[in-house]
């Protein structure tokens, strides 16, 4: 009998909204002082420059207002749940035909101000998050889609920091939501209780079929920090390299996640 799937994690809609705005503000403040030379630098995202990445980040948040402007899909249930989003969007991200971000935004601060103002208007702090959005991977609840925006913002903040050698800060709630969703995605992809994955202080999940741990120290344990976990889950860091650099510890014969990563492109 396959392992029973756990009830999906709940996220507070308004706390997620606050986290999205806070992380977007961190990126906006960093963009405000970028020089033309910095904007022209390469990133680890293929042919994208920093400018294209910056535009993509704005477009990622702008997708909320764009989708809210479209007719609401027929309900009441979404076509795509939160745990179905990572594999669904990974297929889109890895599509070689996927277009690069539009380059026609000479005034980046104006773009960011426009996107933020639209988001605040379209997702007021009185919203419930129950509305369905017609996203590119199927209809989703607004509350769930905002959690995916914490992933986009956190992952791409890390991409910017890597490209620029900067330390754009991470909003704690955005980092937590991103970490938890990617950890839960692993548990959903490889259900079971033989391996415990710890990502303090935000998440602990059990995964991979086999002998189930019930008490005491689990026989198979993986532990790492939030940013390393996010890089592993999105393919920014390879499992073997993270082990070699002591960025992740893995004990037990089943504590090898290499075949399960990456979870998101």
C-alpha positions in Angstrom: 0.0 0.0 0.0 1.5 3.4 -0.9 2.1 5.9 1.9 -0.8 8.1 2.7 -0.4 11.7 1.6 -0.5 14.3 4.4 -2.9 17.2 4.5 -1.4 20.2 2.5 0.2 22.9 4.6 -1.9 26.0 5.2 -0.5 29.5 4.6 -2.0 32.7 6.0 -3.1 34.7 2.9 -2.5 38.2 4.4 0.9 37.2 5.8 1.9 35.9 2.4 0.7 39.2 0.8 2.9 41.1 3.2 5.9 38.9 2.5 5.5 39.3 -1.2 5.4 43.1 -0.9 8.4 43.1 1.5 10.6 41.0 -0.8 9.6 42.9 -3.9 10.6 46.1 -2.0 14.0 44.7 -1.2 14.6 44.0 -4.9 13.2 47.4 -5.9 15.6 49.1 -3.6 18.5 47.2 -5.0 17.4 47.9 -8.6 17.3 51.7 -7.8 21.1 51.8 -7.4 22.2 49.5 -10.2 24.6 51.0 -12.8 24.4 50.3 -16.5 27.4 48.1 -16.2 25.8 46.0 -13.5 22.6 45.7 -15.5 24.6 44.3 -18.4 26.3 41.6 -16.4 25.5 37.9 -17.1 23.5 35.7 -14.7 23.5 32.0 -14.1 20.2 31.9 -16.0 21.4 31.1 -19.5 21.7 34.1 -21.7 19.8 36.4 -19.4 21.5 39.6 -18.3 20.8 41.2 -14.9 18.5 43.7 -16.7 16.4 40.8 -18.1 16.3 39.1 -14.7 15.2 42.4 -13.1 12.4 42.7 -15.7 11.4 39.1 -15.2 11.0 39.6 -11.4 8.7 42.5 -12.0 6.7 40.6 -14.6 6.4 37.7 -12.1 4.6 39.9 -9.6 2.7 41.7 -12.4 1.2 38.3 -13.4 -1.1 38.6 -10.4 -2.8 41.7 -11.7 -2.7 40.4 -15.2 -4.5 37.2 -14.3 -7.0 39.0 -12.0 -8.0 41.2 -15.0 -9.1 38.1 -16.9 -12.5 36.4 -16.4 -12.5 34.0 -13.4 -12.3 30.4 -14.4 -15.3 28.2 -13.7 -15.0 26.7 -10.2 -15.3 25.9 -7.5 -12.1 23.8 -7.4 -8.8 25.0 -9.0 -7.2 22.9 -11.8 -3.8 23.2 -10.1 -3.1 23.0 -6.4 -0.1 24.5 -4.7 1.9 21.3 -4.6 1.1 20.7 -8.3 2.6 24.1 -9.2 6.3 23.3 -8.9 6.4 20.4 -11.4 3.9 22.2 -13.7 5.9 25.4 -13.8 9.2 23.5 -14.1 8.0 22.1 -17.4 7.3 25.6 -18.6 10.7 27.0 -17.4 12.6 24.2 -19.1 10.8 24.7 -22.4 13.5 25.7 -24.9 10.9 27.7 -26.8 10.0 29.8 -23.7 10.6 33.6 -24.5 13.1 35.7 -22.7 11.7 38.7 -20.6 10.6 41.6 -22.7 13.4 44.2 -22.9 11.3 47.2 -23.6 11.4 48.7 -20.2 14.0 51.5 -20.1 12.8 52.9 -16.8 13.0 50.0 -14.4 12.0 52.0 -11.4 8.8 53.1 -13.2 8.1 49.5 -14.1 8.5 48.4 -10.4 6.3 51.3 -9.2 3.6 50.4 -11.7 3.6 46.7 -10.8 3.6 47.4 -7.1 0.8 49.9 -7.3 -1.4 47.6 -9.4 -0.7 44.7 -7.0 -1.8 46.8 -3.9 -4.9 47.8 -5.7 -5.8 44.4 -7.1 -4.9 42.5 -3.9 -6.0 44.7 -1.0 -5.4 43.7 2.6 -9.1 42.9 2.8 -8.9 40.2 0.1 -9.6 36.6 1.2 -7.5 34.8 -1.4 -10.3 32.5 -2.6 -10.7 33.9 -6.1 -9.5 31.6 -8.9 -6.8 32.9 -11.3 -6.3 31.6 -14.9 -2.5 31.1 -14.5 -0.2 29.7 -17.2 -0.3 26.3 -15.5 -4.0 26.2 -14.9 -6.5 27.8 -12.6 -5.2 28.4 -9.0 -6.5 30.0 -5.9 -5.2 33.5 -5.4 -3.9 32.6 -1.9 -1.9 29.7 -3.4 -0.6 31.7 -6.3 0.8 34.3 -3.9 2.8 31.6 -2.2 4.3 30.8 -5.5 5.3 34.5 -5.8 7.4 34.1 -2.6 9.3 31.3 -4.4 9.8 33.4 -7.6 11.0 36.4 -5.6 13.2 34.5 -3.2 14.9 32.4 -5.9 15.5 35.3 -8.2 16.8 37.5 -5.3 19.4 34.8 -4.8 20.1 34.9 -8.6 20.7 38.6 -8.4 23.0 38.3 -5.4 25.0 35.7 -7.2 25.3 37.8 -10.4 26.1 41.0 -8.6 28.0 39.9 -5.5 25.5 41.8 -3.4 23.5 41.0 -0.3 19.9 41.9 -1.1 18.1 40.9 2.1 15.5 38.1 2.3 12.2 38.8 4.0 11.9 36.1 6.7 8.3 35.2 5.9 9.0 35.0 2.1 12.0 32.8 2.7 10.0 30.6 5.0 7.2 30.1 2.6 9.6 29.4 -0.3 11.5 26.8 1.8 8.4 25.1 3.0 6.7 24.8 -0.4 9.8 23.3 -1.9 10.3 20.9 1.0 6.6 19.8 0.8 7.1 19.3 -3.0 9.9 16.8 -2.2 7.7 15.0 0.3 4.9 14.9 -2.3 7.2 13.7 -5.1 8.7 10.9 -3.0 6.2 10.0 -0.3 7.3 7.9 2.7 8.9 8.1 6.1 12.3 6.6 5.8 14.3 9.9 5.4 13.9 13.1 7.4 14.8 16.3 5.7 15.5 19.2 8.1 15.8 22.8 6.9 15.9 24.8 10.1 14.3 26.9 11.2 11.5 26.6 8.7 10.7 23.0 7.7 11.0 19.3 8.5 9.5 16.7 6.2 9.7 13.0 5.8 10.0 11.4 2.4 11.1 8.3 0.4 9.5 4.9 1.0 11.0 2.4 3.3 11.1 1.7 7.1 9.2 4.4 8.8 10.8 6.3 11.7 8.6 6.7 14.8 10.8 7.9 17.7 14.3 8.9 18.6 16.9 9.9 16.0 15.9 8.9 12.5 18.3 6.5 10.7 18.4 8.7 7.6 18.7 12.4 8.0 19.4 15.3 5.6 20.0 18.7 7.0 20.8 22.0 5.3 20.1 25.7 5.5 17.2 27.5 3.7 19.2 29.0 0.9 21.2 25.9 0.2 18.0 23.9 0.1 16.4 26.4 -2.3 19.5 26.2 -4.6 19.4 22.4 -4.5 15.6 22.3 -5.2 15.9 24.7 -8.2 19.1 23.2 -9.7 21.3 26.1 -8.8 23.5 23.8 -6.7 24.3 20.1 -7.4 23.8 17.6 -4.6 27.4 16.2 -4.9 28.9 19.7 -4.7 26.8 20.7 -1.7 28.0 17.6 0.1 31.6 18.3 -0.9 31.3 21.9 0.3 29.7 20.8 3.6 26.6 22.9 2.8 24.4 19.8 3.4 24.8 16.8 5.8 23.4 13.4 4.9 23.5 10.4 7.2 22.1 6.9 6.4 22.1 4.7 3.4 18.9 6.2 2.0 19.8 9.9 2.6 20.7 10.6 -1.0 18.4 13.1 -2.7 20.3 13.5 -5.9 17.9 11.5 -8.0 14.9 13.6 -6.8 16.3 17.0 -7.4 15.7 19.4 -9.1 12.1 20.2 -8.2 11.8 23.5 -9.9 13.7 25.1 -12.8 
